[in-house]
């Protein structure tokens, strides 16, 4: 009799643990009908046991991707081995709303889930147990960290004044492209340009106006380049654009469109309406270049030809 009482006591103790433990415990039969539904599942779903037990899982949770869930479950049952799903793979299996104040920005509970085959007395798998862990705090922390890392990475790549790539990152891209061209040559061009008489803007209107001019030129540049082009602020009032898969003749046309658009741009600064022009140099890649610096030098030489010819124009490295 005492053994019976001990067994009953152990059974009630086990049930109490299952009901109060801070993880979800869901047991299904092989037809995906719900056999066990603990307090965690009830509290977070708002569905009491009487509305869940004996019901098919997919009728209780119609938003669960049934094909995915059945495939994962069948694999667990056939192999008699546990399987896992993490929030990185799938944010949640059960669509529970997040109710934690600290991570309140998350709309739904992020979950890790464990799928466990449950064998009967004859050794055959008769049920599937799914354990649900609330990992919202971890997930939100990881995402915030990733967001911060992405912001730091962006800051390390982007020029603060213009939003274009900074010189260091832009030149890294140029070096990488130069190495690719050395292995597999194809038409690629480089445009270097700077703002004409920029010192005059600073001396006449002040550095604030100078910054506005630089930002305006950068904005036009961003709007003019293709998604595959790599535009950067090379330094001060000088800019650079790498144009992959672009012959010098096509780059010359693009540079001319950019020059014309900038010439027609009016920069407003502290009540003044400023007109700005740029001088540009275009250099196509050549297999005689020993390094990327020679390519930059060739485009710079073309830029200075534009300066010598009166500014507000485009020149190539071959001709004045």
N, C-alpha and C positions, 0 to 999 in steps of 0.2 A: 504493500500500500504506500509505504514511504517512497519507493522507487517511482510509483505512478505520480505521486505528488511532485517529486523532483522533476519528472519529465514534463508534467503540465506547467510547473513553474519555469523550467527552462524555455518551454515553448512560448509562454506569455512574455518572458524576458526578451526572447528573440523578436517577437512581434513588436514589442515596444521599441526596440532598437530600430527595426526597419521603418517604423512609422515616424520616428523622431530624428533619424540620422539626416545630416544636411547634404544629402545627395539624392537624386531621383533613382528609384528602383522600379523598373517596369519588367514584368515577366509575361511573355507571350507563348501561346501554344504554336504548333507548327502551321496553323492556318492564320496566324497573326491576330488571334483574339486575345484580349487582355485578361490575364489570370491574376496578376498582382499589381497593385497600384498604391504606392505608399504616400505618406503625408506630404512629402516634397512635391510629388507630381500633382497632388490635389491642390496644394497651396498656390503653386505657380501657374497652374492651368485654370484654376477656378472650377474644375470639374470634380464633383464628389464621386466616391467609389461606385455608388449605385448607378451612375450614368456612364461609368467606364468599364466596370468588370463585366466580362462576357461579350463585350462589343468588339467589333473589328477595329484594329488600330487606325486604319485609314478612313474609317467613318468618323472616329473621334477626332483625328487630326488630318483633315483632308488636304492640308497644305504640305504634308510630308511628301517628298518625291518618291512615289511608290516603287517605281522601277529600280531606282538606286537602292532604296532600303531593302527590298526583297533580294536583290542581287548580293548585297553585303551579308544579309542574314543567311541566305542559302550557302554561301561560301563558308561562313562560320560553322554552320550545322554539318555540312559535308566533311570539312577538314577537322572538325572537333577542336578547333583552335580559336583563341580569342582574336578579336580585331578591334581596331581603334579608329576613331575619327576625331580630329582636333579642330579647334575653331579656325585655324589658318586654312584648313582644307574646306571646311563648311562652317560658317559662323554659328549655326545652330541646327539641330535636328528637330527639336520641339520649339515651336514659336511661342516662347514665354516672354512677356514684357519684362524689362529690367526695372526693378523697384529699389535699387540701391542708391542712396542719396549721394554717395561719393562719386559714383560713376554714372550719374544721372543723365549724362549726355548720350549714353548708349540707349537706343530705343528698345532693343531686345537683348535678352540674356545670351551672352556668348557661352558656348558649351563645348566641353570635351566629352565624348561618349565611349564607353567600352561595351562591346558585344560579346556575351559569354554563352557558350552552349551548355545546357543543363541536362544531364543524363538521369534516367530513372533507375529503379532498382535492378533492371535487367541490362543496364549498361548502354541502352539506346538513348540517343538524344531525343528528348520529349518536349523541351521548352527552350526558349531563348530569353536570356536576361539582358536587359539594357540598363547600364548604370550611367546616369547623367550628372556631370559635374558642372557647377556654375563657376566659370573662369572669367567672368566679366571684368573683375578688377585687373587680372593679369592681362587680358586682351586689350583693354583700354590703355593701360600703362605702356604696353608694347607699341600700340599704335601711336600714342603720343610721343614716345621715344623715336619711332620711325619718322614721324612728322618733323620732329625737331632736327633729326639727322638730315632729312631731306632739305630742310630750310638752311642748315649749315652748309650742306653741299652746294645748294644754289648760291648762297652768299659767297662761297669760295670760288664760284665760277663766273658770277655776274658782276658787272660794273654797277656800283650803286647809283651813279648819276643818270646813266642812260638806259639801264636794263639790258644792254647788249652784253655779250661775253666779255670778260676782262682780258687783258693782254696775255696773261699767263695761260689761261685755259684755251683761248683762241689759238695761241701759238702751239700748244700741245696738239690741237686738232690738225693744224697745218703740218706738223712733223709727222703725225700718223698718216695723213694723206700722202705726204711726200714719200714715205716708205712704201705705201701701197702702190704708188705710181712707179716706183723703182722696180717693183716686182711685176706689175701688170700695167704697162703704160696705157693711158687713155686720155682724151682731151680734158684738161682741167685748167681753170684760170683763177687769177688773183687780181683783185681790185684794191688799190690803196688810194685813199683820198683824204683831203683835209679842208677845213673851212678857210675861205679866203679872207685875208685881212682880219683875222680873229682878234689880234691884239687891239685893233681899233674899237671893237665892241666893248672890250674890257675898259680901255682908257676913256672912251667917250660916255658909255652908259653904265659902267660898273660891272663888277663880277657877277652880280645877280643876273643881269641881262646876258652876260657871256654864258652862264649856265643854262639859261633858257634857250639860247641859240643851239648849244650842244644837244640839249634834250630834243629840240625840234628836229634837228638833223638825224638824230638817232631814231626818232619815231618814224620819220619818212623812210629811213633805211629798213627798219623792221617791216614796214608795210609793203616795201618794194621787193624784198628778197623772196625766194622760194623756200619751201619748208626744208629742202635739202641743203640750202646754202648756209654758210656759217659766218655770221657777221659779228664783229667785235670792235670795241674801242681800243685802238692800238696805243693811244697815249695822248693826253691833252686834247687837242682838237682834231686829231688824226684817227681815221677809221680804216678798217680792213674787212674785205668780204672774200671768202673762199667759195668758189663756184665749181663743185664737182661735176664731171661729165659735161663740161661746157667749153667749147672751143673759144679761142681769143676773139674771133669775129662776133660770136654771140654775146660774149661778155662785154664787148665794146658797145653793142646796142643796149644792153642792160644798163651799163654805166651812163650812157647818154640819157636814157629815160630817167634814171635817178638824178642826174645833174639838172635836168629840166624841171622835175618835180620840186626839187629843193629850191631852185631859182624862183618858182612860182609860189613858194610858201612865205607867208607873212608871220613873223614872230612878234607877239605882243608881250611887252614887258614894261610894267610900271608906267602905262600910258603911252609908251612909244611903240610904233609899228616898224619893225626892223625887217629889212630884206637881207637875205643871206645867199651866198653862192659857194660852190665847192669846186676844187680842181681834182681831177681823177687820173690815175694811171692804171693801165691794164697790162698784165703779163701772163701769157700762157705758159704752162709747164713745159720744160725742155729737158730732154735726157742728158744734156750736157751740164745741168746743174749738179754740183757736188753735194750740196746740202740745201736745206730750206731757206737759209739766210741769203743765198744767192738769188733765190726766187723773189724774196722780199726786196732785195736790192734792185732787181730788174724792174719791179713794179714801182718802187720809189723813184727810180730814174725817169720812168714814164710820167709820174706825177710831177716831177720838177720840170719836165718839158712843158707840161700844161701851165705851170707857173710862169715859165719864161715866155710863153706865147701869149700871155695876157690874162691868165686865170679864167675860171668859169668855163672850163672845157675838158675834154677827155683826150688823152694821148695813149699810144701803145709803146711797147719797148722797141719796136722795129723802126718807127718813123715819127718824125716831129709833126 
